[in-house]
Amino acid sequence: MVGSDYFRKQAQTCLALAEISGEGTIATTLKLMAAEFLERAIELDEIQAGALIVLNPANPDVSAGGQ
């Protein structure tokens, strides 16, 4: 599975290419692609963080955010 670091690297690459290409349609498209890659990276980080929550079968309310 591809991790969030992959998407961050792709975003960096898109931004670097956008800078090289100057202003215009290509730069705008590359910046939009970078934003989408970063969004995917954040989503993966959130999913992974949720997967790390350890459920406590003795007190399920604690794992669900309750007291």
N, C-alpha and C positions, 0 to 999 in steps of 0.2 A: 504494500500500500504506500502511496505517496504521502509524505509528511508535510507539515506546514512549512518547514524550511525550504522545500522544493518550490512552493508557491511564492515565498518571499524572494527567493533568488530569481524566479521568473519576473516578478514585479520589478526588481532592481534592473534586470536586463532591459525590460521594456522602457523604463525611465531613462536609462543610459542611451538607448537607441533614439528615444524621443528628443533628447538633448542634442544628439548628433544631427538629427534630421531637421532641426530648426523648427520654425513655426509653420503650421499648415495642417492639412488633413491627416497626414501620416503621424505627425507628432500627437495630435489630438487622439487618434485611434490608439496609439501606443500608451498614452496616459490612461485612457479608459481601460485598456487591457490590464495595466498595472493595478488599477483600483480593483478590478475583478479578482486578480490573483491575490491581492492582500485580503480581500473579503473572504476568499476561500481559506486562506491561511488562518484567519481569525476563527472561522467556523470550525476548522479542524482542531484548533487549540481548545475551543469551548467543548467540543465533543470529547476530546481526550481528558480534559479536566473533569468532566462529568463522569467519565468511565473510571476515574481514580477514586471516586467517592466509595468508601467502604460501607456497605449496608450492615446494620446492626440488627440481626433478627430478634434479639431480646428486646429492643426498643426501636421499632421501625420509624417512629416519629422523629427521632434524632437524625436519621439519614435523610429524611425528607425535609429537613430544615426546621422542624419543630423542636420543642424543648422536652 
